[in-house]
Amino acid sequence: MSNIFTDVGIVAITFFYVILTIFIPLILYKKEKITKFSARKSIHMFAGLAILSAPFYFWPFWPTIIGVTLTIFVYFSSKESKVKQLKDLYDAISEEQENGLKRAFLQGPFFYCISITLLVLIFAIFAPDQFYFPIAGVLIMIVADTLASVIGKRWGKISLCLKYTNSKRTLEGSLTFFGTAYLLCFLSFYLFGLLIPTFQDPLNLPTILIYSLITSAIAAIIELISPSTYDDLTVPIGSTLIMYLLTLL
């Protein structure tokens, strides 16, 4: 029974944290303290950190329940939403291409939530003792992608655009992505595989270094060849599952 109360407590804290990460940027945007770009990137970077709670549950499906709830919330945050808070969220962080959709909704954040939900579900079923893999993939999506976007827009000089992706990417942004992804993978594998393994399968330092290098390299390649509209799906899911499958060989 104590395990249930512990899990419910972690769920409550996680939901409270996510609510703060969504509505603080929303309020700041409405007060004209930050731009739409900053509001979107703030939510993108901080909301997904909720996945850091995944290794601490006794029942591994709680993260999936949280993910499904947030996916539904984001799906109904649309231009035509009759719920004021959901419409306000759409107005605050929507991008130009999302306004052109047949049903104008937060497509990028929706894919973001789908990625997290699918990853935690897959690992809850097949590898609940290795949540450091989806955590690494999600950290890459929320932090490395954000930093690469900022660096590329501000200092990017050398173009790496592939026509079919309809996206503007730079060498400087891609190198930032790879370097940041490596550090994030190392953090995930070291923190949950060695330092505080909780319910996770332990890792040694050489394995952590190798896993980090391979995962970040896979993620950087996938990010480079993916359309920006879909990279919130392709980068975390592709890099995480490919790396995990490689460990099974």
Helices and strands as residue ranges (DSSP letters): H 2-30, H 36-47, G 48-56, H 62-75, H 84-93, H 96-99, H 107-126, H 132-139, I 140-144, H 145-155, G 163-165, H 171-190, I 191-195, H 205-225, H 231-247
